[in-house]
Amino acid sequence: MIISVARTARRRNSRTPAQRQEQARRKQEQTRQKRIRTRQKQHETRQKQEQTRQKQHTPPAPAPVIVVDSAPPAAKTTAPAPPVSDAPSHPRRGRPPDTVVVFTADLPQPANIPTKLAKLLNEYDHEIQNWIHHLVIQQCGACDPDHELTILNQEMDLTAMIETCAAYRSPDMGAPATYSIEHLVRAEIIRALYADCSDEELADMLRRNITVRMYVGLSLFGDTPSAATLRRFHTWLCDTHPTLFFEHVLDFLNRVDPHDIRATPAFIDTFALLSPAAAQSPTVVLMRLTASIMTIWQTHAPARLHTILPADLDLEQLRTGRVARTKEKEARQIQYAVHDARRVVAAITPHLDAIDPAVRDVLTERCAQIKKVIDDETTTNEAGEVVWIAKKDRGTYRMLSLHDHEATFRKHGDDPARFGYNAAVIANANTILGVAVATGSTPDGELVVPALQGMIDRGQDLPQFLGGDQAFGWGKIRHAVAMTTDGQTTLVARTPAAGGKDPARYGPDQFVVTRYEAGQPVACACPNHVTSTASHTSGAGEGVRFRFKAAQCEGCPLWTECRGENGNPTANRDVFLSDYHAYLRQALWFNETPLGKRILRERWHIEPEIAFLVRYDGCRQARRVGRAAAEFQLYQAAAARNLRKWVARRAQKKCPAAEPAAPAPSRVAEVA
């Protein structure tokens, strides 16, 4: 028993994180399938019991019943009760049937209805259903007038969004649409409000939730959009108008709850948005890329060029190969993978001109990806063998997924690295103003410019002050913000420590440039007001390096603070001043002012926004692969968050109620 447990523990510890994730996913899938089978068995059991009960029961004489179908009222007739059938009548693919039979075999048989009454009901069934529909809708609105969907339905006009999305359908192509653009737009709003639910979850919600059907405008007796219909519109919206809902919500809030963006400090912070694809071993990535190139070549290249591929390569093994379990076998495996990939790339490169341009672009991209993986992960030792690069020396933007090429690892502080994207949010006390998404390895400070640029492109007002943590405090980032916003926005953040090997020493931000010549600093003063003119342009960075000689520092009262307790009395002190040193000096001064201190204290306001987006709005994990899809998901969640905050302020009487939306054409799908 002890030996068995030990073997199991060794096998578990030898698995890579990707293998453990894959095993966990398989277990979840097995559990899900088991639940589905259990539900199916329970459903079959209930059907058998119902059929047995119906066979034992002797039904009364056939009586007229009401049948509601898709035919016009004039064509509807009174039919006898349908015979009891042993075959279950399931709706196709989870959708309601085209014909809704009021009294069916699986429902209790009604009392006898007079023929005249049955004919009368059949004649006015269209009007009866509409009356019941409107009655239920009114009751839903009256029972919960403070529900967010009821409020949005009454006060937010979607005409502009619907007109923008009209290009989704061409009026001259295809059969008449079953669902209007307004139905699809409102369904997308429901998706955003309910944690970016999946297509299947959204379709199920439209079938079951009366309040949601009321908001979308679907009839109680009609069909609902399928998951495929919702998915097509969602994909089109992501590709063509990713910021449409976000912009519409901002315009709505500017009308009903305006506040001065310039006078309200905004804040920025970042978080990890995980990719739906799992990170893979570089060996597997290389094998799959090689197999992909070979498959594309055999499919699209002329027949005379098929023989240029190495004949000894097993395509099936490259497609399905797995990572070896021991380090020795894995070391040999990466050598073979790199060798095979290089052979295939070298074989096809001279003949790429003979391929169709579209296919050539794909092959060129695959070859570049192979080169990147090899350069980031491996090197060649003195013996000419391919070996792994030390982890600390590997590439920053590593490609470790064939399904999501744009996702990389995000390492933030002491937290474990996460595979996906780095997302940034700009918000003030009332509203989320902008978002940005970049690949995971992008430093936090580089996201502020794309987020502000998005606000500029949408024509939004820019905040006068933008607060952030120390990651945004570098001079280069402050300069980029000033240039992007044309000086309208000032970045407020603590300056990072830059004291060389000992952060406790005085850093460059404590030194002052006292004289410029031709735009270049030529004199620098230390905290003790000693000036040095010995300088030279640094070759390692953008700036100038000043040198304070030991004789200048002799007897300085700030020796310990500047050089450290164990500083060499005969050594020089070099100070690197970047080209953005003036921004750091200005930041040091502003951070000590009352306004600067208040903005730094209020930086915590951004944390609840990110917490809500991650925990309750589905922004911890992306639904689809690709940076654009992840950014679209974040825009949708930010718009939903802005609406919920406005509804909360409205309930607390902190903002005036909006005027009722302009009357639009009826959204109710009348029963045909």
C-alpha positions as CSV (number, residue, x, y, z in Angstrom):
1,M,0.0,0.0,0.0
2,I,2.8,2.4,1.0
3,I,4.7,1.6,-2.2
4,S,1.6,2.2,-4.4
5,V,0.9,5.6,-2.7
6,A,4.6,6.6,-3.2
7,R,4.4,5.7,-6.9
8,T,1.2,7.6,-7.4
9,A,2.8,10.7,-5.7
10,R,5.9,10.4,-7.9
11,R,3.7,10.2,-11.0
12,R,1.7,13.2,-9.8
13,N,4.8,15.3,-9.1
14,S,6.4,14.4,-12.5
15,R,3.5,15.9,-14.4
16,T,3.9,19.4,-15.9
17,P,1.4,22.2,-15.0
18,A,-0.2,21.8,-18.5
19,Q,-0.7,18.1,-18.0
20,R,-2.3,18.7,-14.6
21,Q,-4.6,21.3,-16.1
22,E,-5.5,18.9,-18.9
23,Q,-6.2,16.1,-16.3
24,A,-8.4,18.5,-14.3
25,R,-10.3,19.5,-17.5
26,R,-10.9,15.8,-18.4
27,K,-12.2,15.1,-14.9
28,Q,-14.6,18.1,-15.2
29,E,-15.8,16.9,-18.6
30,Q,-16.3,13.4,-17.3
31,T,-18.3,14.7,-14.4
32,R,-20.4,16.8,-16.7
33,Q,-21.1,13.9,-19.0
34,K,-22.1,11.8,-16.1
35,R,-24.6,14.4,-14.9
36,I,-26.0,14.6,-18.4
37,R,-26.4,10.8,-18.6
38,T,-28.1,10.8,-15.2
39,R,-30.6,13.5,-16.3
40,Q,-31.3,11.6,-19.4
41,K,-32.1,8.4,-17.5
42,Q,-34.3,10.3,-15.1
43,H,-36.1,11.9,-18.1
44,E,-36.6,8.5,-19.7
45,T,-37.9,7.0,-16.4
46,R,-40.5,9.8,-16.1
47,Q,-41.6,9.3,-19.7
48,K,-42.1,5.6,-19.1
49,Q,-44.1,6.3,-16.0
50,E,-46.3,8.8,-17.7
51,Q,-46.9,6.5,-20.7
52,T,-47.8,3.6,-18.3
53,R,-50.2,5.9,-16.4
54,Q,-51.8,7.1,-19.7
55,K,-52.3,3.5,-20.9
56,Q,-54.0,2.6,-17.7
57,H,-56.3,5.6,-17.9
58,T,-59.3,5.4,-20.2
59,P,-59.7,8.9,-21.8
60,P,-63.2,10.3,-22.3
61,A,-64.7,10.7,-25.7
62,P,-62.7,12.9,-28.1
63,A,-63.5,16.5,-27.6
64,P,-62.5,19.6,-29.6
65,V,-59.3,21.2,-28.6
66,I,-57.5,24.4,-29.5
67,V,-54.5,24.2,-31.8
68,V,-52.2,27.2,-32.2
69,D,-50.0,27.0,-35.2
70,S,-48.2,29.3,-37.6
71,A,-51.1,29.5,-40.1
72,P,-53.2,32.7,-40.3
73,P,-56.4,32.7,-38.2
74,A,-58.7,32.1,-41.1
75,A,-56.9,28.8,-41.9
76,K,-57.1,27.4,-38.3
77,T,-59.6,24.6,-37.7
78,T,-60.9,22.6,-34.8
79,A,-59.2,19.2,-34.5
80,P,-59.9,16.2,-32.3
81,A,-57.6,15.4,-29.5
82,P,-54.3,13.8,-30.7
83,P,-53.9,10.1,-30.0
84,V,-51.7,9.1,-27.2
85,S,-48.3,8.1,-28.8
86,D,-45.5,6.2,-27.2
87,A,-42.9,8.3,-29.0
88,P,-41.8,11.3,-27.0
89,S,-42.3,14.7,-28.6
90,H,-39.1,16.6,-28.0
91,P,-38.5,20.0,-29.4
92,R,-35.8,19.9,-32.0
93,R,-32.4,20.9,-30.7
94,G,-33.8,22.4,-27.5
95,R,-36.0,25.0,-29.4
96,P,-39.8,25.3,-29.0
97,P,-41.7,23.5,-31.8
98,D,-43.2,25.5,-34.7
99,T,-46.7,24.4,-33.6
100,V,-47.8,24.9,-30.0
101,V,-50.5,22.5,-29.1
102,V,-52.5,23.7,-26.0
103,F,-53.7,20.2,-25.0
104,T,-51.3,17.4,-25.7
105,A,-51.0,13.8,-24.7
106,D,-48.5,14.5,-21.9
107,L,-50.8,17.0,-20.2
108,P,-54.0,16.2,-18.2
109,Q,-57.0,15.8,-20.4
110,P,-59.3,18.9,-20.1
111,A,-63.0,18.8,-19.5
112,N,-65.3,18.7,-22.6
113,I,-65.4,22.0,-24.3
114,P,-68.5,22.9,-26.3
115,T,-67.9,23.0,-30.0
116,K,-69.1,26.5,-30.4
117,L,-66.7,27.7,-27.6
118,A,-63.8,25.9,-29.2
119,K,-64.6,27.5,-32.6
120,L,-64.8,30.9,-31.0
121,L,-61.5,30.4,-29.2
122,N,-59.8,29.2,-32.3
123,E,-61.1,32.2,-34.2
124,Y,-59.6,34.7,-31.8
125,D,-56.6,32.7,-30.6
126,H,-54.2,35.3,-32.1
127,E,-55.8,38.1,-30.1
128,I,-56.0,36.0,-27.0
129,Q,-52.3,35.2,-27.0
130,N,-51.4,38.8,-27.5
131,W,-53.6,39.8,-24.6
132,I,-52.0,37.2,-22.4
133,H,-48.5,38.3,-23.5
134,H,-49.1,42.0,-22.7
135,L,-50.9,41.1,-19.4
136,V,-47.8,39.1,-18.2
137,I,-45.4,41.8,-19.4
138,Q,-47.4,44.4,-17.4
139,Q,-47.5,42.3,-14.3
140,C,-43.7,41.7,-14.5
141,G,-43.0,45.4,-14.8
142,A,-45.5,46.2,-12.0
143,C,-44.1,43.5,-9.6
144,D,-40.5,44.8,-9.8
145,P,-40.3,48.4,-11.2
146,D,-36.9,48.8,-9.7
147,H,-35.3,45.9,-11.6
148,E,-32.4,47.1,-13.7
149,L,-33.9,45.6,-16.9
150,T,-37.2,47.4,-16.2
151,I,-35.4,50.7,-15.7
152,L,-33.1,50.3,-18.8
153,N,-36.1,49.3,-20.9
154,Q,-37.9,52.5,-19.9
155,E,-35.1,55.0,-20.0
156,M,-32.3,54.0,-22.4
157,D,-33.0,54.5,-26.1
158,L,-31.2,52.0,-28.3
159,T,-32.1,53.6,-31.7
160,A,-28.5,54.7,-32.4
161,M,-27.1,51.2,-31.7
162,I,-29.8,49.5,-33.8
163,E,-29.1,51.9,-36.8
164,T,-25.4,51.2,-36.5
165,C,-25.9,47.4,-36.5
166,A,-28.3,47.5,-39.5
167,A,-25.3,46.6,-41.7
168,Y,-25.3,43.2,-40.1
169,R,-28.0,42.1,-42.7
170,S,-28.2,42.9,-46.3
171,P,-31.8,43.7,-47.4
172,D,-31.2,42.1,-50.9
173,M,-29.9,38.7,-49.7
174,G,-31.3,35.7,-48.0
175,A,-34.7,34.9,-46.6
176,P,-36.6,37.3,-44.3
177,A,-35.0,37.5,-40.9
178,T,-36.7,35.7,-38.0
179,Y,-35.4,38.1,-35.4
180,S,-34.9,41.8,-35.8
181,I,-31.7,43.7,-35.2
182,E,-33.2,45.1,-32.1
183,H,-33.7,41.6,-30.7
184,L,-30.1,40.8,-31.3
185,V,-28.8,44.1,-29.8
186,R,-30.8,43.7,-26.7
187,A,-29.7,40.0,-26.3
188,E,-26.1,41.3,-26.4
189,I,-26.8,43.7,-23.7
190,I,-28.2,40.9,-21.6
191,R,-25.0,38.9,-22.3
192,A,-22.9,41.8,-21.0
193,L,-25.1,42.4,-17.9
194,Y,-25.0,38.8,-16.9
195,A,-21.2,38.1,-16.6
196,D,-20.6,37.7,-20.3
197,C,-22.5,34.4,-20.4
198,S,-21.8,31.9,-23.2
199,D,-24.0,31.5,-26.3
200,E,-25.8,28.5,-24.9
201,E,-26.4,30.1,-21.5
202,L,-27.8,33.2,-23.2
203,A,-30.1,31.1,-25.4
204,D,-31.3,29.2,-22.4
205,M,-31.9,32.5,-20.5
206,L,-34.0,33.8,-23.3
207,R,-36.1,30.7,-23.2
208,R,-36.7,30.5,-19.5
209,N,-36.5,34.1,-18.0
210,I,-39.7,36.1,-18.5
211,T,-38.0,39.4,-17.4
212,V,-35.2,38.8,-20.0
213,R,-37.8,38.0,-22.7
214,M,-39.6,41.2,-21.7
215,Y,-36.5,43.3,-22.2
216,V,-35.4,41.7,-25.4
217,G,-39.0,42.0,-26.8
218,L,-39.7,38.3,-27.5
219,S,-43.3,37.0,-27.4
220,L,-44.2,34.4,-24.7
221,F,-45.6,32.1,-27.3
222,G,-42.8,32.5,-30.0
223,D,-39.4,31.0,-30.7
224,T,-36.2,32.3,-29.3
225,P,-32.8,32.8,-31.0
226,S,-30.6,29.8,-31.1
227,A,-27.0,29.8,-29.8
228,A,-25.7,29.8,-33.3
229,T,-27.7,32.9,-34.2
230,L,-26.5,34.7,-31.1
231,R,-22.9,33.6,-31.8
232,R,-22.9,35.0,-35.3
233,F,-24.1,38.4,-34.3
234,H,-21.6,38.4,-31.3
235,T,-18.7,37.7,-33.6
236,W,-19.8,40.3,-36.1
237,L,-20.1,42.9,-33.4
238,C,-16.6,42.0,-32.1
239,D,-15.0,42.3,-35.5
240,T,-16.8,45.5,-36.7
241,H,-18.0,47.6,-33.7
242,P,-16.2,46.4,-30.5
243,T,-16.8,49.7,-28.6
244,L,-20.3,50.4,-29.8
245,F,-22.1,49.4,-26.5
246,F,-19.5,51.1,-24.4
247,E,-19.7,54.4,-26.3
248,H,-23.5,54.3,-26.3
249,V,-23.6,53.9,-22.5
250,L,-21.1,56.8,-22.1
251,D,-23.3,59.0,-24.3
252,F,-26.4,57.9,-22.3
253,L,-24.7,58.7,-18.9
254,N,-23.5,62.1,-20.2
255,R,-27.1,63.0,-20.9
256,V,-28.8,61.7,-17.8
257,D,-26.0,61.9,-15.2
258,P,-23.4,64.4,-16.4
259,H,-20.3,65.2,-14.4
260,D,-17.1,67.2,-15.2
261,I,-14.5,64.7,-16.4
262,R,-11.7,67.3,-16.2
263,A,-12.4,68.2,-12.6
264,T,-12.6,64.6,-11.3
265,P,-9.3,62.7,-10.9
266,A,-9.2,59.4,-12.7
267,F,-7.2,56.3,-11.8
268,I,-5.6,53.5,-13.8
269,D,-4.6,49.9,-12.8
270,T,-4.1,46.6,-14.5
271,F,-5.1,43.0,-13.9
272,A,-4.6,39.6,-15.6
273,L,-7.2,38.5,-18.2
274,L,-6.5,34.8,-18.7
275,S,-6.6,33.2,-22.1
276,P,-9.1,30.3,-22.8
277,A,-6.2,28.4,-24.3
278,A,-3.7,26.6,-22.1
279,A,0.1,27.1,-22.3
280,Q,1.9,24.2,-24.0
281,S,5.4,22.9,-23.9
282,P,7.8,24.5,-26.5
283,T,8.5,21.0,-27.7
284,V,4.8,20.4,-28.5
285,V,4.5,23.9,-30.1
286,L,7.4,23.1,-32.4
287,M,6.0,19.7,-33.4
288,R,2.6,21.1,-34.1
289,L,3.9,24.0,-36.1
290,T,6.1,21.6,-38.2
291,A,3.0,19.4,-38.8
292,S,0.9,22.4,-39.7
293,I,3.5,23.6,-42.3
294,M,3.7,20.1,-43.8
295,T,-0.1,19.7,-44.0
296,I,-0.5,23.1,-45.7
297,W,2.3,22.3,-48.1
298,Q,0.8,19.0,-49.1
299,T,-2.6,20.5,-49.6
300,H,-1.8,23.7,-51.5
301,A,1.6,23.3,-53.1
302,P,1.9,21.9,-56.7
303,A,2.3,18.1,-56.9
304,R,5.9,18.4,-58.2
305,L,7.0,20.1,-55.0
306,H,5.5,17.6,-52.6
307,T,8.8,15.6,-52.6
308,I,10.9,18.4,-51.2
309,L,9.7,17.6,-47.7
310,P,11.9,15.3,-45.7
311,A,10.6,11.8,-46.3
312,D,11.6,10.4,-42.9
313,L,9.3,12.6,-40.9
314,D,6.1,11.0,-39.4
315,L,3.4,13.6,-39.8
316,E,1.0,11.8,-37.5
317,Q,3.6,11.6,-34.8
318,L,4.3,15.3,-35.1
319,R,0.5,16.0,-34.8
320,T,-0.1,13.8,-31.7
321,G,3.3,13.7,-30.0
322,R,3.4,14.4,-26.3
323,V,6.1,15.7,-24.0
324,A,8.4,13.1,-22.5
325,R,8.1,12.5,-18.8
326,T,11.8,12.5,-17.8
327,K,14.3,15.3,-18.3
328,E,16.7,13.1,-20.3
329,K,14.0,12.1,-22.8
330,E,12.7,15.7,-22.9
331,A,16.2,16.9,-23.7
332,R,16.5,14.5,-26.6
333,Q,13.0,15.3,-27.8
334,I,13.6,19.0,-28.0
335,Q,16.7,18.3,-30.1
336,Y,14.7,16.2,-32.6
337,A,11.9,18.8,-32.6
338,V,14.3,21.7,-33.4
339,H,16.2,19.6,-36.0
340,D,12.9,18.6,-37.8
341,A,11.5,22.1,-37.7
342,R,14.7,23.6,-39.2
343,R,14.8,20.9,-42.0
344,V,11.2,21.6,-43.0
345,V,11.7,25.4,-43.0
346,A,14.9,25.1,-45.0
347,A,13.1,22.8,-47.5
348,I,10.1,25.0,-48.3
349,T,11.7,28.5,-48.1
350,P,13.3,28.5,-51.6
351,H,10.0,27.4,-53.2
352,L,7.6,29.9,-51.5
353,D,7.2,32.0,-54.6
354,A,5.5,29.1,-56.4
355,I,2.6,29.1,-53.8
356,D,-0.5,31.2,-53.8
357,P,0.1,34.6,-52.1
358,A,-2.5,33.9,-49.4
359,V,-1.0,30.5,-48.6
360,R,2.5,32.0,-48.8
361,D,1.7,34.5,-46.1
362,V,0.4,31.8,-43.8
363,L,3.5,29.7,-44.3
364,T,5.8,32.7,-43.8
365,E,4.1,33.4,-40.5
366,R,4.5,29.8,-39.4
367,C,8.2,29.9,-40.2
368,A,8.6,33.1,-38.2
369,Q,6.8,31.5,-35.3
370,I,9.2,28.5,-35.4
371,K,12.2,30.8,-35.4
372,K,10.8,32.7,-32.4
373,V,10.2,29.6,-30.4
374,I,13.6,28.2,-31.1
375,D,15.3,31.6,-30.3
376,D,13.3,32.1,-27.1
377,E,13.6,28.6,-25.7
378,T,16.8,26.9,-26.9
379,T,20.5,27.5,-27.6
380,T,23.4,25.5,-29.0
381,N,26.2,24.4,-26.6
382,E,29.9,23.9,-27.5
383,A,29.2,20.3,-28.6
384,G,26.7,21.5,-31.2
385,E,23.7,20.1,-29.3
386,V,20.4,21.9,-28.8
387,V,19.8,22.6,-25.1
388,W,17.3,24.6,-23.1
389,I,18.0,28.2,-22.2
390,A,18.0,28.9,-18.5
391,K,14.6,30.2,-17.4
392,K,15.8,33.6,-16.4
393,D,17.4,34.1,-19.8
394,R,14.4,33.0,-22.0
395,G,12.5,35.4,-24.2
396,T,10.0,37.8,-22.7
397,Y,7.1,37.5,-25.2
398,R,7.2,33.7,-25.4
399,M,4.8,31.9,-27.7
400,L,3.5,28.9,-25.9
401,S,0.1,28.2,-27.5
402,L,-0.9,27.2,-31.0
403,H,-4.5,28.3,-30.4
404,D,-3.8,31.7,-29.0
405,H,-0.7,33.2,-30.6
406,E,-1.1,36.6,-28.9
407,A,-1.2,35.3,-25.3
408,T,1.9,35.4,-23.2
409,F,2.8,35.1,-19.6
410,R,2.1,37.9,-17.2
411,K,4.3,38.1,-14.1
412,H,3.1,40.6,-11.5
413,G,5.1,40.9,-8.3
414,D,5.3,37.7,-6.3
415,D,2.1,36.3,-7.8
416,P,2.5,33.2,-10.1
417,A,2.8,33.9,-13.8
418,R,-0.5,33.8,-15.6
419,F,-1.0,32.9,-19.3
420,G,-3.1,35.5,-21.1
421,Y,-3.3,39.2,-21.4
422,N,-2.6,42.4,-19.4
423,A,-5.7,44.5,-19.1
424,A,-5.9,48.1,-18.0
425,V,-8.9,50.1,-16.7
426,I,-9.2,53.9,-16.4
427,A,-12.1,55.0,-14.1
428,N,-13.1,57.9,-11.8
429,A,-15.5,57.8,-8.9
430,N,-18.5,57.5,-11.2
431,T,-17.6,55.9,-14.5
432,I,-15.2,53.6,-16.3
433,L,-13.7,55.9,-18.9
434,G,-11.5,53.6,-20.9
435,V,-9.9,50.2,-21.1
436,A,-7.0,48.6,-23.0
437,V,-5.7,45.0,-23.4
438,A,-2.2,43.9,-24.5
439,T,-0.4,40.6,-24.4
440,G,0.5,39.4,-21.0
441,S,4.2,40.2,-21.0
442,T,3.5,43.9,-21.7
443,P,4.7,46.0,-18.7
444,D,1.9,47.8,-16.8
445,G,3.2,51.3,-17.7
446,E,2.9,50.7,-21.4
447,L,-0.9,50.3,-21.2
448,V,-1.7,53.8,-20.2
449,V,-1.1,55.3,-23.6
450,P,-3.4,52.8,-25.6
451,A,-6.1,53.4,-23.0
452,L,-5.9,57.2,-23.3
453,Q,-5.6,57.0,-27.1
454,G,-8.8,55.1,-27.2
455,M,-10.5,57.8,-25.2
456,I,-9.1,60.4,-27.7
457,D,-10.3,58.4,-30.7
458,R,-13.8,58.2,-29.2
459,G,-13.9,62.0,-28.6
460,Q,-14.1,61.7,-24.8
461,D,-12.9,64.4,-22.4
462,L,-9.6,63.6,-20.8
463,P,-9.1,63.8,-17.0
464,Q,-6.7,66.5,-15.9
465,F,-5.1,64.1,-13.4
466,L,-4.6,60.4,-13.8
467,G,-3.4,58.5,-10.7
468,G,-1.6,55.2,-10.7
469,D,0.8,53.0,-8.8
470,Q,4.6,53.2,-8.9
471,A,4.7,51.1,-12.1
472,F,3.4,54.2,-14.0
473,G,5.8,56.6,-12.3
474,W,8.8,56.3,-14.8
475,G,9.8,59.5,-16.6
476,K,9.4,57.8,-20.0
477,I,5.8,57.0,-19.3
478,R,5.0,60.5,-18.0
479,H,6.5,61.9,-21.2
480,A,4.4,59.5,-23.4
481,V,1.3,60.6,-21.6
482,A,2.1,64.3,-22.0
483,M,2.8,63.8,-25.7
484,T,-0.3,61.6,-26.3
485,T,-2.7,64.0,-24.6
486,D,-1.0,67.2,-25.7
487,G,-0.4,68.1,-22.1
488,Q,-4.1,67.8,-21.1
489,T,-3.4,64.9,-18.6
490,T,-0.8,64.7,-15.8
491,L,0.2,61.3,-14.6
492,V,0.3,61.2,-10.8
493,A,2.3,58.3,-9.3
494,R,5.2,57.8,-6.9
495,T,8.6,57.9,-8.6
496,P,10.2,54.4,-8.7
497,A,13.3,53.8,-6.6
498,A,16.4,54.0,-8.9
499,G,19.4,54.0,-6.6
500,G,21.4,51.4,-8.4
501,K,22.2,48.2,-6.5
502,D,21.2,49.8,-3.2
503,P,17.7,51.4,-3.4
504,A,18.3,53.0,0.0
505,R,20.8,55.4,-1.6
506,Y,19.9,58.7,-3.2
507,G,18.6,58.0,-6.7
508,P,18.7,60.1,-9.9
509,D,15.5,61.9,-8.9
510,Q,17.4,63.6,-6.0
511,F,19.9,65.2,-8.5
512,V,19.1,68.4,-10.4
513,V,20.3,69.6,-13.8
514,T,21.5,73.2,-13.4
515,R,22.5,74.1,-16.9
516,Y,21.6,73.1,-20.5
517,E,23.5,73.7,-23.7
518,A,21.8,73.0,-27.1
519,G,19.1,71.2,-25.2
520,Q,21.5,68.8,-23.5
521,P,22.3,68.8,-19.7
522,V,25.9,69.9,-19.1
523,A,25.9,70.5,-15.3
524,C,24.3,68.5,-12.5
525,A,24.0,69.3,-8.7
526,C,23.8,66.7,-6.0
527,P,21.6,67.0,-2.9
528,N,24.5,68.8,-1.1
529,H,24.6,71.4,-3.9
530,V,27.9,70.2,-5.3
531,T,28.0,70.6,-9.1
532,S,29.6,68.3,-11.6
533,T,30.3,69.0,-15.3
534,A,32.0,65.7,-16.1
535,S,29.4,64.0,-18.3
536,H,29.1,61.8,-21.3
537,T,26.2,60.3,-23.3
538,S,25.2,56.9,-22.1
539,G,25.3,54.1,-24.6
540,A,22.9,51.9,-22.6
541,G,20.0,54.2,-22.4
542,E,18.5,57.5,-23.4
543,G,20.3,60.1,-21.2
544,V,23.5,61.5,-19.8
545,R,25.8,60.0,-17.2
546,F,27.4,62.5,-14.7
547,R,30.4,61.7,-12.5
548,F,31.1,63.1,-9.1
549,K,34.8,62.4,-8.1
550,A,35.8,61.3,-4.7
551,A,37.6,64.6,-4.0
552,Q,34.3,66.4,-4.5
553,C,32.5,64.2,-2.0
554,E,35.1,64.2,0.7
555,G,33.7,65.3,4.0
556,C,30.1,65.5,2.6
557,P,27.5,65.3,5.5
558,L,25.2,63.2,3.2
559,W,27.9,60.6,2.5
560,T,25.9,57.7,4.0
561,E,22.6,58.6,2.2
562,C,24.4,59.0,-1.1
563,R,27.0,56.3,-1.1
564,G,25.9,53.9,1.6
565,E,27.5,52.9,4.8
566,N,30.2,50.8,3.2
567,G,31.0,53.2,0.3
568,N,34.6,53.3,-0.9
569,P,36.0,56.7,0.0
570,T,38.2,56.7,-3.1
571,A,35.5,55.7,-5.6
572,N,33.6,58.0,-7.9
573,R,29.8,58.3,-7.8
574,D,28.1,58.0,-11.2
575,V,24.5,59.3,-11.8
576,F,22.5,58.5,-14.9
577,L,20.0,61.2,-15.8
578,S,17.5,60.1,-18.5
579,D,16.1,62.4,-21.1
580,Y,12.9,62.4,-19.0
581,H,14.5,63.6,-15.8
582,A,12.6,66.8,-15.8
583,Y,9.3,64.8,-15.5
584,L,10.6,63.0,-12.4
585,R,11.6,66.3,-10.8
586,Q,8.2,67.8,-11.5
587,A,6.5,64.6,-10.1
588,L,8.5,64.8,-6.9
589,W,7.4,68.4,-6.4
590,F,3.7,67.7,-7.2
591,N,3.5,64.6,-5.0
592,E,4.3,66.8,-2.0
593,T,1.5,69.3,-2.7
594,P,-1.9,68.9,-0.9
595,L,-3.6,68.0,-4.2
596,G,-0.9,65.4,-5.1
597,K,-1.2,63.8,-1.7
598,R,-5.0,63.6,-2.0
599,I,-4.8,62.0,-5.4
600,L,-2.3,59.4,-4.1
601,R,-4.5,58.7,-1.1
602,E,-7.6,58.1,-3.3
603,R,-5.9,55.7,-5.7
604,W,-7.8,52.8,-4.0
605,H,-10.9,53.9,-5.8
606,I,-9.8,51.9,-8.9
607,E,-9.6,48.6,-6.9
608,P,-13.3,48.0,-6.4
609,E,-13.9,48.5,-10.1
610,I,-11.4,45.8,-11.1
611,A,-12.7,43.6,-8.3
612,F,-16.2,43.8,-9.7
613,L,-15.0,43.2,-13.3
614,V,-13.0,40.2,-12.3
615,R,-15.4,38.6,-9.8
616,Y,-18.8,39.3,-11.1
617,D,-18.6,40.5,-14.7
618,G,-16.6,37.5,-16.1
619,C,-13.4,39.4,-16.8
620,R,-11.0,37.0,-15.2
621,Q,-11.1,34.6,-18.2
622,A,-11.5,35.5,-21.8
623,R,-14.3,33.7,-23.7
624,R,-12.6,33.6,-27.1
625,V,-9.0,33.5,-28.2
626,G,-7.2,36.6,-29.4
627,R,-6.4,40.0,-28.0
628,A,-9.2,41.8,-29.9
629,A,-11.8,39.4,-28.5
630,A,-10.5,39.8,-25.0
631,E,-10.6,43.6,-25.3
632,F,-14.2,43.5,-26.7
633,Q,-15.2,41.4,-23.7
634,L,-13.7,44.0,-21.4
635,Y,-15.5,46.8,-23.2
636,Q,-18.8,45.0,-22.8
637,A,-18.2,44.3,-19.1
638,A,-17.2,48.0,-18.5
639,A,-20.4,49.2,-20.1
640,A,-22.5,46.9,-18.0
641,R,-20.6,48.1,-14.9
642,N,-21.3,51.7,-15.7
643,L,-25.0,51.0,-16.2
644,R,-25.2,49.2,-12.8
645,K,-23.5,52.0,-11.0
646,W,-25.9,54.5,-12.6
647,V,-28.9,52.4,-11.5
648,A,-27.5,52.2,-8.0
649,R,-27.0,56.0,-7.9
650,R,-30.5,56.5,-9.2
651,A,-31.9,54.3,-6.5
652,Q,-30.0,56.3,-3.9
653,K,-31.3,59.6,-5.4
654,K,-27.8,60.7,-6.2
655,C,-28.6,61.4,-9.8
656,P,-31.8,62.6,-11.6
657,A,-34.0,60.1,-13.3
658,A,-33.7,60.0,-17.1
659,E,-36.4,61.1,-19.4
660,P,-38.4,58.2,-20.9
661,A,-36.9,56.9,-24.1
662,A,-38.4,58.0,-27.3
663,P,-41.2,55.6,-28.4
664,A,-39.8,53.1,-30.8
665,P,-41.6,50.6,-33.0
666,S,-43.1,47.7,-31.1
667,R,-40.5,45.1,-30.1
668,V,-43.1,42.4,-29.4
669,A,-42.9,39.6,-31.9
670,E,-46.5,39.2,-32.7
671,V,-47.7,35.6,-33.1
672,A,-48.2,34.8,-36.7
